């Protein structure tokens, strides 16, 4: 059951990145892009980009029932995307996402020194009316950068419906398929609720957050966030650690974080964030082997910068 719960985070993070422009709102699955709720002029593109850097302090890993040395983690996520309005009814969302995670290796455990993945995101959307929007999703992925062969590629896809109940309350729900997950088909749901002029609640994947607007441009927030990706291990990872089944293995890295942070919008589409808290559940799960390396909770810090242009 735990494994299925955390695959929910993994699959839904894919949905978040391919359903809507990546920085148009705090929680892509849970919300409608604020600036795209009304159709723009046909053919007018909007570009967005962002970088997120995170560090998790070292904590001991547990593998095959044994707990051994510490492993710290550094992650760098780079995203760029474009929203293109085709006409008053149809639009395209295009994106490119690179997840890069660097880990301290533990003797005798299948912990890779680095994880590098690349994902192309495609979303074709149709506005049924002022309240309903439908988006079809497709996301081919590259699971590693070296030793690229046939099994280094994968794909996810699905559909999401967005319902703007009123200007303050927006719902999103749908279905995502991911053949390389042990939960190959998953329903998702999210909501963005502007409680008043200062408080906004977002519930969904990959982020759940309560935000407080202190003053124009400056916000405080707290909640859950997720870092993770599906990848292939190096061809010799198992050989190096004495566990040959882990060579070229399909795996998922998942890191669920609970923290507090602040964000500031500088104008001209630029926003910066800093947050800290605890990585409450972190693991590397190997799907075909049905084994995992799990790490104890540890402090983390994250820096983020996004821009629209």
C-alpha positions as CSV (number, residue, x, y, z in Angstrom):
1,X,0.0,0.0,0.0
2,X,2.8,2.5,0.8
3,X,4.4,1.8,-2.5
4,X,1.1,2.5,-4.3
5,X,0.6,5.8,-2.4
6,X,4.0,7.0,-3.4
7,X,3.6,6.0,-7.0
8,X,0.5,8.3,-6.9
9,X,2.9,11.1,-6.3
10,X,5.2,10.0,-9.1
11,X,2.5,9.6,-11.7
12,X,0.7,12.8,-10.7
13,X,3.9,14.8,-10.9
14,X,4.0,13.8,-14.6
15,X,0.4,14.9,-15.0
16,X,1.3,18.2,-13.4
17,X,4.1,19.0,-15.8
18,X,2.3,18.0,-19.0
19,X,-1.2,19.3,-18.3
20,X,-0.6,23.0,-18.2
21,X,2.2,25.6,-18.5
22,X,4.7,24.7,-15.8
23,X,5.0,28.0,-14.0
24,X,1.6,29.6,-14.7
25,X,0.4,28.7,-11.2
26,X,1.7,27.2,-8.0
27,X,0.1,23.8,-8.5
28,X,-0.5,22.8,-12.1
29,X,-2.8,19.8,-11.5
30,X,-4.9,21.6,-9.0
31,X,-5.5,24.9,-10.9
32,X,-6.3,26.6,-14.1
33,X,-3.5,28.8,-15.4
34,X,-4.5,32.2,-14.1
35,X,-3.4,34.2,-17.1
36,X,-4.9,31.8,-19.6
37,X,-8.4,31.6,-18.2
38,X,-9.5,34.0,-20.9
39,X,-8.4,33.1,-24.5
40,X,-5.5,35.2,-25.9
41,X,-5.3,36.3,-29.4
42,X,-4.7,33.4,-31.9
43,X,-1.1,32.5,-32.4
44,X,0.2,34.5,-29.4
45,X,2.7,32.3,-27.5
46,X,3.7,32.5,-23.9
47,X,7.1,31.1,-22.8
48,X,7.9,30.0,-19.2
49,X,11.0,28.7,-17.5
50,X,12.2,27.6,-14.1
51,X,15.0,26.2,-12.1
52,X,14.6,24.4,-8.7
53,X,17.7,23.5,-6.6
54,X,17.3,21.4,-3.5
55,X,19.5,19.7,-0.9
56,X,18.7,16.9,1.6
57,X,21.1,16.3,4.4
58,X,22.6,12.9,4.7
59,X,20.5,10.1,6.4
60,X,21.0,6.4,6.7
61,X,19.6,4.0,4.1
62,X,17.8,0.7,4.7
63,X,18.2,-2.1,2.2
64,X,17.1,-5.7,2.5
65,X,16.3,-5.1,6.2
66,X,19.8,-3.7,7.0
67,X,20.5,-0.1,7.8
68,X,24.0,1.2,6.8
69,X,25.7,4.4,5.9
70,X,24.4,7.9,5.1
71,X,23.5,9.3,1.8
72,X,22.8,13.0,1.0
73,X,21.0,14.2,-2.1
74,X,21.2,17.3,-4.3
75,X,18.6,17.8,-7.0
76,X,18.4,20.3,-9.9
77,X,15.2,20.5,-11.9
78,X,15.1,22.6,-15.1
79,X,11.9,23.3,-17.0
80,X,10.8,25.3,-20.0
81,X,7.4,25.5,-21.6
82,X,5.2,27.3,-24.0
83,X,1.5,27.9,-24.2
84,X,0.1,28.6,-27.7
85,X,-3.4,29.7,-28.3
86,X,-4.6,28.3,-31.6
87,X,-7.9,30.0,-31.6
88,X,-10.6,30.9,-29.1
89,X,-11.3,27.1,-28.4
90,X,-8.1,25.2,-28.9
91,X,-4.6,25.6,-27.4
92,X,-1.3,23.7,-27.1
93,X,1.0,23.3,-24.1
94,X,4.5,22.2,-24.9
95,X,7.3,21.6,-22.3
96,X,10.7,20.1,-21.7
97,X,11.7,18.9,-18.2
98,X,15.1,17.7,-17.0
99,X,15.4,16.1,-13.6
100,X,19.0,15.7,-12.2
101,X,19.6,14.1,-8.8
102,X,23.0,13.4,-7.3
103,X,23.4,11.0,-4.4
104,X,26.1,9.9,-2.0
105,X,26.7,6.2,-2.6
106,X,26.5,3.7,0.2
107,X,28.8,0.7,0.2
108,X,26.9,-2.5,-0.7
109,X,23.6,-0.8,-1.5
110,X,22.3,0.0,-5.1
111,X,22.3,3.7,-4.7
112,X,23.3,5.4,-8.0
113,X,25.7,8.4,-7.9
114,X,23.4,10.3,-10.3
115,X,20.0,10.2,-11.9
116,X,19.5,12.2,-15.1
117,X,16.2,12.1,-17.0
118,X,14.5,14.2,-19.8
119,X,10.8,14.5,-20.5
120,X,9.0,16.1,-23.4
121,X,5.4,17.2,-22.6
122,X,2.6,17.7,-25.0
123,X,-0.9,18.9,-24.1
124,X,-3.7,19.6,-26.6
125,X,-6.6,21.5,-24.9
126,X,-10.1,22.5,-25.8
127,X,-12.3,25.0,-24.0
128,X,-15.8,23.7,-24.0
129,X,-17.2,26.9,-22.4
130,X,-16.3,29.5,-19.8
131,X,-16.2,26.8,-17.1
132,X,-14.9,23.6,-18.7
133,X,-11.6,22.9,-20.3
134,X,-10.3,19.4,-21.5
135,X,-6.7,18.6,-22.1
136,X,-5.2,15.5,-23.6
137,X,-1.7,14.6,-22.5
138,X,1.4,12.8,-23.8
139,X,4.9,12.6,-22.4
140,X,7.7,10.6,-23.9
141,X,10.7,10.3,-21.5
142,X,14.4,9.5,-21.6
143,X,15.4,7.5,-18.5
144,X,19.1,8.1,-18.5
145,X,21.7,10.1,-20.5
146,X,24.4,7.4,-21.0
147,X,24.1,3.9,-22.6
148,X,21.0,5.0,-24.4
149,X,19.1,2.0,-25.9
150,X,15.6,0.8,-26.4
151,X,14.7,0.3,-22.7
152,X,16.0,3.8,-21.8
153,X,12.7,5.3,-23.2
154,X,9.3,5.4,-21.8
155,X,6.0,7.3,-22.0
156,X,3.0,8.5,-20.0
157,X,-0.3,10.1,-21.0
158,X,-3.8,10.7,-20.1
159,X,-6.5,13.4,-19.9
160,X,-7.5,16.1,-17.4
161,X,-10.7,18.1,-17.1
162,X,-10.7,21.5,-15.4
163,X,-13.8,23.1,-14.0
164,X,-13.9,26.7,-12.9
165,X,-16.8,26.7,-10.5
166,X,-16.4,30.4,-9.8
167,X,-13.5,32.9,-9.9
168,X,-12.2,31.7,-6.5
169,X,-12.7,27.9,-6.9
170,X,-11.2,25.7,-9.6
171,X,-11.3,21.9,-9.8
172,X,-9.2,19.5,-11.9
173,X,-9.6,15.7,-12.3
174,X,-8.8,13.0,-14.8
175,X,-6.8,9.9,-15.5
176,X,-3.1,9.3,-16.1
177,X,-1.5,6.1,-17.6
178,X,2.1,5.2,-16.9
179,X,3.1,1.7,-18.0
180,X,6.5,1.8,-16.2
181,X,4.8,2.3,-12.8
182,X,3.4,-0.5,-10.6
183,X,0.2,1.6,-10.6
184,X,-0.2,1.8,-14.4
185,X,-3.5,3.7,-14.4
186,X,-4.3,6.3,-11.8
187,X,-7.2,8.8,-11.2
188,X,-6.2,12.2,-10.1
189,X,-8.0,15.2,-8.5
190,X,-7.0,18.7,-7.4
191,X,-8.5,22.0,-6.3
192,X,-7.4,25.6,-6.1
193,X,-9.5,27.6,-3.6
194,X,-8.9,31.3,-3.0
195,X,-10.3,31.5,0.5
196,X,-10.1,35.3,0.6
197,X,-7.9,38.1,-0.7
198,X,-4.9,36.8,1.4
199,X,-5.3,33.0,1.8
200,X,-5.2,30.4,-1.1
201,X,-5.4,26.6,-0.6
202,X,-4.1,24.3,-3.2
203,X,-4.6,20.5,-2.8
204,X,-3.2,18.2,-5.4
205,X,-0.1,16.7,-6.9
206,X,2.8,17.2,-6.9
207,X,2.2,20.0,-4.3
208,X,-0.3,20.8,-1.6
209,X,0.1,24.3,-0.2
210,X,-1.6,26.9,1.9
211,X,-0.4,30.4,1.0
212,X,-0.7,33.7,2.7
213,X,-0.3,37.0,0.8
214,X,1.6,39.3,3.1
215,X,1.6,42.2,0.6
216,X,1.7,42.7,-3.1
217,X,4.3,40.3,-4.5
218,X,5.3,38.7,-1.2
219,X,3.8,35.4,0.1
220,X,4.4,32.9,2.9
221,X,3.4,29.3,2.5
222,X,3.5,25.8,4.0
223,X,2.7,22.3,2.8
224,X,3.8,19.2,1.1
225,X,6.0,19.0,-2.0
226,X,7.4,16.1,-4.1
227,X,10.7,15.5,-6.0
228,X,11.0,12.4,-8.1
229,X,11.4,10.7,-11.4
230,X,11.4,7.3,-13.2
231,X,14.9,6.2,-14.4
232,X,17.2,3.4,-15.5
233,X,20.2,2.6,-13.4
234,X,23.7,2.3,-14.9
235,X,24.5,-1.0,-16.5
236,X,27.2,-1.8,-13.9
237,X,25.4,-0.5,-10.7
238,X,24.6,-3.9,-9.4
239,X,28.0,-5.3,-10.3
240,X,29.7,-2.5,-8.4
241,X,27.6,-3.2,-5.3
242,X,27.5,-7.0,-5.5
243,X,23.8,-7.1,-6.6
244,X,23.8,-7.9,-10.3
245,X,19.9,-7.7,-10.7
246,X,20.3,-4.0,-10.2
247,X,22.2,-3.5,-13.4
248,X,20.2,-1.6,-16.0
249,X,17.2,-1.7,-13.6
250,X,13.9,0.3,-13.9
251,X,13.5,2.4,-10.8
252,X,11.7,5.4,-9.3
253,X,13.2,8.0,-7.0
254,X,10.7,9.6,-4.6
255,X,11.2,12.4,-2.0
256,X,8.2,13.8,-0.1
257,X,8.9,17.0,1.7
258,X,7.1,18.9,4.4
259,X,8.2,22.5,4.7
260,X,7.6,26.3,5.1
261,X,8.7,28.9,2.6
262,X,8.4,32.4,1.2
263,X,8.1,33.6,-2.4
264,X,8.5,37.0,-4.0
265,X,7.4,38.3,-7.4
266,X,9.8,40.9,-8.7
267,X,7.7,41.9,-11.6
268,X,8.3,41.3,-15.3
269,X,7.2,37.7,-14.7
270,X,10.1,36.8,-12.4
271,X,9.4,34.9,-9.1
272,X,11.9,33.6,-6.5
273,X,11.2,31.1,-3.7
274,X,13.1,29.7,-0.7
275,X,11.9,27.0,1.7
276,X,13.1,24.6,4.3
277,X,11.7,21.7,6.3
278,X,12.0,17.9,6.4
279,X,12.2,15.2,3.8
280,X,9.7,12.9,5.5
281,X,9.9,10.0,3.1
282,X,12.7,9.3,0.6
283,X,13.3,6.1,-1.3
284,X,14.6,4.4,-4.5
285,X,12.1,1.8,-5.6
286,X,13.1,-0.9,-8.1
287,X,10.0,-2.0,-9.9
288,X,11.0,-5.3,-11.5
289,X,12.9,-6.5,-8.5
290,X,10.3,-5.2,-6.0
291,X,12.9,-3.9,-3.6
292,X,13.8,-0.5,-2.3
293,X,16.4,1.6,-0.5
294,X,14.6,3.8,2.1
295,X,16.2,6.7,3.9
296,X,15.4,8.2,7.3
297,X,13.9,11.7,7.4
298,X,16.3,14.6,7.1
299,X,16.3,18.4,6.8
300,X,16.1,19.9,3.4
301,X,16.4,23.4,1.7
302,X,15.1,24.5,-1.7
303,X,15.7,27.5,-3.9
304,X,13.5,28.2,-6.9
305,X,13.5,30.8,-9.7
306,X,10.9,31.1,-12.4
307,X,10.2,33.5,-15.3
308,X,7.6,34.2,-17.9
309,X,8.5,35.9,-21.2
